[in-house]
Amino acid sequence: MTTIAYHHSTQIICVDSLTTTSHSIVTDQAQKCQRVYNGFVFASGNCTEIYHLLSNWQKNCFEAISCTFFFINKQDQVFYGEIRHGKRFLEPLQVNWAIGSGANWAIAAMDFGKSALEAVQYACKRDKSTGGKVHTFSLSNTAKWLSLGAALKIQA
């Protein structure tokens, strides 16, 4: 799956770049920040469900999908989101949080004082579905995110 970590006090989101199936690595160069009409989405889950999430974002009408996501609106506010009963639900994030298969590893790392980058790097060591390069996104610089869906600062 993936690991996406949000560190509240530094306003940093970090994400791995690995995409897998149940048996194989698809790529370790996946771009996981996507532009939507009213902000940005970092999603975790099945690729088909993420595509459905992004394709239906504006009309807010979804099939039964189970991906979770972070949403950053045009005011640079961060929300945890999920789809329930065919609709998008958002919860403002005021704490460190992570989503994806490596979320528990990342949250534990941040609980022990690690940054979002260090948290995702730790998840890369422990979670079989997290890996590749770790991309760092600063909420103080969302204007730079626009060139690939988002401009990346790549960390090894």
Phi, psi and omega in degrees: 000262183179174167224127177233121184240138176243125178253110190296312186293330179265351181057045181241137171244132175236146183214143175282179183232021182267136172235131184227162165259187179293342184238342191218159171276130177271309177202155172246025179229030183289143176262113188251007173255122183237137177280135170236170189302332185241019178157218182227150178233133169246111187244150178233133178147194178297136182304320180296319179291322177296317177301316178298317178304309183292321181293331184250012185304310187294320181277349175053046178222114190234154169284181179286092177241161185233023179281153174247163185201162166254139176240132177245117182277181184291347175264012179062029173272142183254135180231144166273139181223156173207164178258126177226131177053037176081005181234156179274130176242134182237140177233122179301137179261125178235012181222166171296139180206160177214156177227164178103181184295334179261014185302315182299321178295316183293317179297317179299318179299315180292327175300331180262023171090007180279155177283173176298320178298311179296326180294316179290322176299321177294317177299325177300326180285332189251333185257125184293343183252015177238133180176194183077194178289150177257126180259139182246131180237122179261129179293343177282358185219042183295337178301330179284348182285349191287337182284002166223021200093333177187138174279140187252143163253108186269130178246139179286000000 
